[in-house]
């Protein structure tokens, strides 16, 4: 069948939109989990969103570095051990900090997620922010900033953001070399203790969600002993 590309295709209106049902489950400590049980494959996505983004920091980069260093070690495991366990079970964990929220997204098989929830909870409740890892990450970020400042699009974006919001607004602050010197692991620990707690947390779970998975979520992230 030949297609005459000189004739534009017809435009059809969308008659109806069917969105998946969202169930809201309240954990024992008051944390709300928004659950979308959909899909045919045995996969699940667990998203942890804390009100711990750039808006809440008093020093530039603190939110970003706090979230970045969560994976670098806990009271029980090194960063390598944490990464090895996630990899062994075939899970993909992405950490991210934005303007208003920070947290992580984990993708895994449904039955593996139940195994990994305790480790995910450990990362967000027992992080230690080791000084040696902090120095390495800070030095790498300095080098990356030096390279980025040679790129026209990077400099243009910084200029645009500064003009739009100004340096005093959280959205307008751009990274400077002196920001690395005014920040320390102690700042990250304080930010972590203040903002990474149940009062600031929202959970989104989607995919093939089983009752046993929700029970594990409640056991750990719904724990009433997790203070905040």
C-alpha positions, 0 to 999 in steps of 0.5 A: 500500500502506497502512501501519498505524503502530499496529503496530510493525515486526518485529525481525529479527536480523542473521545475518552481518556481512561487513566489507571486507578490510584489507591492511597494507602496510609502507612502506620506512621502516617506516610501516604503511599499512592499505588497504581496496580497496573501492567501484565509484567511482574515488575514494579517501580517504587518512588520515594519523594522527600520534601528535601529539594533545593528550595529547603537548603540554606547553603548551595549544593547541600540538597544535591550532595546529600541525596548523592551521598546517600548511596555511599555507605550506611552504619552497616554497609559500604557504598560498594556493598549496597550497590552490589546487593542491588545489582545482584537482584537486578534492581536499578536505583536512580537518586535525584534531587530537584528544586522541591523534592529529592529521593530515589526511584527503584525499578525491579521485579516485584518479588525482588522489591520485597527483598530490597525494601529493607536495604532501601530503608537502610539507605534513607535512615542510616546514611553516614556520609563518609568524609573520604567519599565526600572529598572524592565527589566534591573534587569530581564535581569541581572538575566537571564544573570547570569543563561545563563552563567551557560550553556555550549552552551551559553558560547561557542557561546559567545566565538565563536562570540568573536573569529570570530568578536572581541569585537570592532565589533558590531557583536562581542559584547556580553552582560556583567554585566557592560553594564547595569550600563553604559546605562540609559533610556536617552540613549534609548530615544536618540536612539529612536529619532535618528533611529525610523523615516520615513527615516529609515523605510521599511514596508512589508504587506502580506496576504489578503491586502485591499485598505482600509488597505493601506489607513490607513497605509498611513494615519499614517505611511505615515504622513508628520508630522512624522519628522525624 
